[in-house]
Amino acid sequence: MTRQAQRRDNPESKRAAPLELFYDLVFVFAISQVSHLLLEHLTLAGAGRAVMILLAVWWSWNYTTWATNELDPETNAVRILLIALMLASLIMAIAAPEAFGDKGLLFAGAYVSIQVGRHLFLTFVVAEKGTLERERAGRILTWLIAAGVFWIAGALTTDVARVGLWIIALALDFSAPLVFFRVPGRPRLAGETWDLATDHFVERFGLFVIAALGETIVITGTTVAHLQLDVMTVIAFGGAFVGTAALWWLYFTATREIARHALAESSARTQLARDYYTYGHVLIIAGIILTAVGDELVIAHPTDRLSSAQMIAVIGGPAVYLVAQTALRLRVTRTLSRPLISGVLACAAIGLVGGAWPGMIVSALLVTVLVVVALVEEANQLKGFPVEPDRRGRQGRPVD
């Protein structure tokens, strides 16, 4: 890389720069747009479209985070890049609710400009000719351009054709890291090609979780602000807040620390970071968004029974969040967490019998599940990091 843009400090001491935090503000709005899209279209088709928008939003942020992990955000070149990406991300978020309507081209164009523009910069501005960094950035750029063709083609069509073409685009986007951006005729890239700054990486993904939780607080507060503050509304609001706090507690007192420990000890950091963060964390964000949607539904009508679609949303948030935590734990330690699995089963049980109860009761039971699981997980965490026993029966390091 050129000396002006490359990371200068010790990789293990790198922290998030103020500009990166500023950049994340756009994604609070983007997550809010996904939440409102789902609320307005609480159907199977609406959920599918919301998932597609979320995956695009996540992928644009995720790639930028991998890039800034090796760049110096305090240099003017990188500052200009991030500000430009921030503007394009804002345009993408504005277009998101109508991405499958009149603003499809605006949404796809913004997304492709983010992905391709960033890696044009990395390939031809940051990386020097003949370096491994240019080879790597060029490989990624090739995949992004290929996916971009389907994004733009989909935007120029309508209805089913758009959905189909965008599914192909997402498949290309999400499969590329699995094969380390393999390009025919070029030698394979190893995981060691990426130089991972562990503390920065863990911090950046944790900040995105904070941004998603912040959106939950915003949507809860906004909903309550437009209602009469009767007893039931206040109780529903209090339950939603405690539930959000439990989500924070579970991630930042257990899940994040296990990941930090595993990355520090792993001999295959890139693969672990790819699986745990790039793929695994989008499920966490999906769980938080669903929880926000469920909270708004309950707060707006706390004494009403939930319809089938509403019940799926209310139950789905905590359930998806706990499933994501379970999958991440399994990836790192190759063990299953009994508290997390018990929490998932409890959510399912509440969903099966909750149709006869007011939404407020269903929500209260789910919050109780989250609080209990968070406290048990923290207690287990205090006993030490989960590790895989080695063949001699002793405790070894976390699994790569």
Buried (B, 14 or more C-beta within 10 A) or exposed (E): BEEEBBBEEEBEEBEBBEBBEEBBBBBBBBBBBBBBBBBEBBEEEBBEBBBBBBBBBBBBBBBBBBBBBBBBBEBEBBBEBBEBBBBBBBBBBBBBBEBBEEBBBBBBBBBBBBBBBBBBBBBEBBBEEEEEBBBBBBBBBBBBBBBBBBBBBBBEBEEEEBBEBBBBBBEBBBEBBEEBBBBEEEEEBEBEBBBBBBBBBBBBBBBBBBBBBBBBBBBBEEBBEEBEEEEBBBBBBEBBBBBBBBBBBBBBBBBBBBBBBBBBBBEBBBBBBBBBBBBBBBBBBBBBBBBBBBBBBBBBBBEEBBEEBBBBBBBBBBBBBBBBBBBBBBBBBEEEBEBBBBBBEBBEEBBEEBEEBBBBBBBBBBBBBBBBBBBBBBEBBEEEBBBBEEEEEEEEBBBB
